[in-house]
């Protein structure tokens, strides 16, 4: 094949690619991460089918769950039958931490209320980093995370946590660290309360929605242009 013919083929291919309909170009695979506000506490959740090993092994303990949520808490508070002011004050001192895992068969909106759920989209490598952070929060033995005790309600379990709980590292600090581990623009320093995580997750949700709308604009414009040309 002559050089001139090869150059012509490449030029035609480039022109065709430049005029390809963006709607026909497959988008990079994204996974869903779900941020849930449970009063003063933030959980981070996943679609079970998106979980990778070893974190997916946790889901085997909740076999009917379609969604699975992870949260961090103070062992003394969570195990206490009395959640009065004395127990709350004791939780401010450094103590053993627990991981609370909750499985849902229905949607997060059904389980927690639509106003308490924020859905974010992550690239595969971001989701992998987030899952790795969550897994490393569990105390493991021989590559597995043994159940510590049944959780406080149906389809929930407690596991021992690696990190200790304190006033400077609360359940919400952990949630912010988890999102930060996913390479999201989140700060965890000084985060103590659910609202501090929630406001950051809301901002991320708005930014992602705006980015998707901007990315879809060229496709909409090309479709409109094609319809106008077809009508002429």
C-alpha positions in Angstrom: 0.0 0.0 0.0 1.4 3.4 -1.0 2.1 6.1 1.6 -0.5 8.4 0.0 -3.2 5.8 0.2 -2.4 5.1 3.8 -2.5 8.8 4.6 -5.9 9.1 3.0 -7.4 6.2 5.0 -6.1 7.7 8.2 -7.5 11.1 7.4 -10.9 9.6 6.6 -10.9 7.6 9.9 -10.0 10.8 11.9 -12.8 12.8 10.3 -15.3 10.0 11.0 -14.2 9.8 14.6 -14.5 13.6 15.0 -18.1 13.4 13.7 -19.1 10.3 15.7 -22.2 10.7 17.9 -21.0 11.0 21.5 -24.1 9.1 22.6 -22.7 6.0 20.7 -19.3 6.2 22.5 -19.5 4.0 25.6 -19.0 5.8 28.9 -16.4 4.6 31.3 -18.0 2.1 33.8 -19.0 3.8 37.0 -20.1 2.4 40.3 -22.5 3.8 42.8 -21.6 4.8 46.4 -24.4 5.8 48.7 -24.0 8.2 51.6 -26.8 7.9 54.2 -27.6 10.2 57.1 -28.9 8.3 60.1 -29.5 11.2 62.5 -26.1 12.1 64.0 -24.4 9.3 62.1 -23.2 8.8 58.5 -23.0 5.4 56.7 -21.3 4.7 53.4 -23.0 2.0 51.2 -22.6 0.0 48.0 -24.6 -2.1 45.7 -23.7 -5.7 46.7 -22.9 -6.8 43.2 -20.3 -4.0 42.9 -18.4 -5.3 45.9 -14.9 -6.8 45.3 -13.1 -9.3 47.4 -12.2 -9.2 50.2 -14.9 -6.8 51.2 -17.5 -8.8 49.4 -17.0 -11.6 51.9 -18.8 -9.4 54.5 -21.9 -9.5 52.3 -22.0 -13.3 52.6 -23.0 -12.8 56.2 -26.1 -10.9 54.9 -27.1 -13.1 52.0 -30.4 -11.5 51.2 -29.0 -7.9 51.0 -29.0 -6.0 47.7 -27.3 -3.0 49.3 -24.8 -3.0 52.2 -23.9 -0.1 54.4 -20.9 0.4 56.7 -20.5 2.7 59.7 -18.0 3.2 62.5 -18.9 3.7 66.2 -17.9 3.5 69.8 -18.1 0.1 71.3 -19.0 1.3 74.8 -21.9 3.4 73.5 -23.2 0.8 71.0 -23.1 -2.1 73.5 -24.7 0.0 76.3 -28.4 -0.4 77.1 -28.4 3.1 78.5 -27.7 5.8 76.0 -28.1 8.7 78.5 -25.8 11.7 78.9 -23.2 9.7 81.0 -22.8 7.1 78.2 -22.5 9.9 75.6 -19.9 11.7 77.6 -17.9 8.4 78.0 -17.9 8.0 74.2 -15.8 11.2 74.0 -12.8 9.4 75.6 -10.7 7.1 73.4 -12.1 3.6 73.4 -12.6 0.5 71.3 -14.3 1.0 68.0 -16.9 -1.2 66.2 -18.0 -1.5 62.6 -21.8 -1.7 62.1 -22.8 -3.4 58.8 -26.4 -3.1 57.6 -28.0 -5.0 54.7 -31.0 -3.8 52.8 -33.3 -5.8 50.5 -35.2 -2.7 49.4 -33.8 0.6 48.1 -31.9 3.0 50.3 -34.6 5.5 49.8 -37.2 3.0 51.1 -34.9 2.1 54.1 -33.8 5.5 55.2 -36.0 8.0 53.4 -35.2 9.9 50.2 -34.1 13.0 52.0 -31.4 11.0 53.9 -29.8 9.5 50.8 -27.1 10.9 48.5 -26.0 8.8 45.5 -22.5 9.4 44.1 -20.8 7.9 41.1 -17.2 6.6 41.2 -14.8 5.4 38.6 -13.6 1.8 39.1 -10.3 2.9 40.6 -12.0 5.3 43.0 -14.5 2.6 44.1 -11.6 0.1 44.5 -9.8 2.6 46.8 -12.9 3.2 48.8 -13.6 -0.5 49.3 -10.0 -1.1 50.3 -10.3 1.6 53.0 -13.5 0.1 54.3 -12.0 -3.4 54.4 -8.9 -2.1 56.3 -11.2 -0.7 58.9 -12.1 -4.3 60.0 -10.1 -6.4 62.4 -9.3 -9.6 60.5 -8.0 -13.0 61.3 -6.6 -15.3 58.6 -7.9 -13.0 55.9 -11.5 -12.9 57.2 -13.5 -10.5 59.3 -15.3 -12.5 62.0 -18.7 -11.3 63.2 -18.5 -9.8 66.7 -22.2 -9.7 67.6 -25.6 -9.4 66.0 -26.5 -5.8 65.2 -29.2 -3.7 66.8 -31.8 -4.5 64.2 -32.7 -7.0 61.5 -30.0 -7.6 58.9 -27.2 -5.9 60.8 -24.0 -7.1 62.3 -21.2 -5.7 64.5 -17.5 -6.3 63.7 -14.4 -5.2 65.6 -12.8 -2.1 64.2 -9.1 -1.4 63.8 -9.4 2.3 64.7 -10.3 3.6 68.2 -13.2 5.9 68.7 -12.8 9.3 70.3 -14.0 12.9 70.2 -11.4 13.5 67.6 -12.2 10.4 65.5 -15.9 9.9 65.5 -18.2 7.9 63.2 -18.4 10.9 60.9 -14.6 11.4 60.8 -14.4 7.8 59.6 -17.1 8.5 56.9 -15.2 11.6 55.6 -12.0 9.6 55.5 -13.7 6.9 53.5 -14.9 9.4 50.8 -11.5 11.0 50.8 -9.9 7.6 50.2 -11.9 7.4 47.0 -10.0 10.4 45.8 -13.0 12.6 46.2 -12.5 16.3 47.1 -13.4 15.8 50.8 -11.7 17.0 54.0 -11.7 14.9 57.1 -9.7 17.0 59.5 -11.9 18.5 62.2 -14.9 16.5 61.1 -17.0 15.4 64.1 -20.6 15.8 63.1 -22.9 14.3 60.5 -23.7 17.7 59.0 -20.0 18.2 58.1 -19.9 15.1 56.0 -23.4 15.6 54.6 -22.7 19.1 53.3 -19.6 17.8 51.5 -21.5 14.9 50.0 -24.2 17.3 48.8 -21.6 19.4 47.1 -20.1 16.4 45.3 -23.6 15.3 44.2 -24.2 18.8 42.6 -20.8 18.8 40.9 -21.3 15.4 39.5 -24.8 16.3 38.2 -23.5 19.4 36.5 -20.6 17.5 34.9 -23.0 14.9 33.5 -25.3 17.6 32.1 -22.3 19.4 30.5 -21.0 16.1 29.0 -24.4 15.3 27.5 -24.8 18.8 25.9 -22.7 18.0 22.7 -24.8 14.8 22.1 -28.1 16.7 22.4 -26.8 19.4 20.0 -25.7 16.9 17.4 -29.1 15.0 17.6 -30.9 18.3 17.2 -28.7 19.3 14.2 -29.3 15.9 12.6 -33.1 16.2 13.0 -33.0 19.7 11.4 -30.9 18.4 8.5 -33.3 15.5 8.0 -36.3 17.8 7.9 -34.8 20.0 5.1 
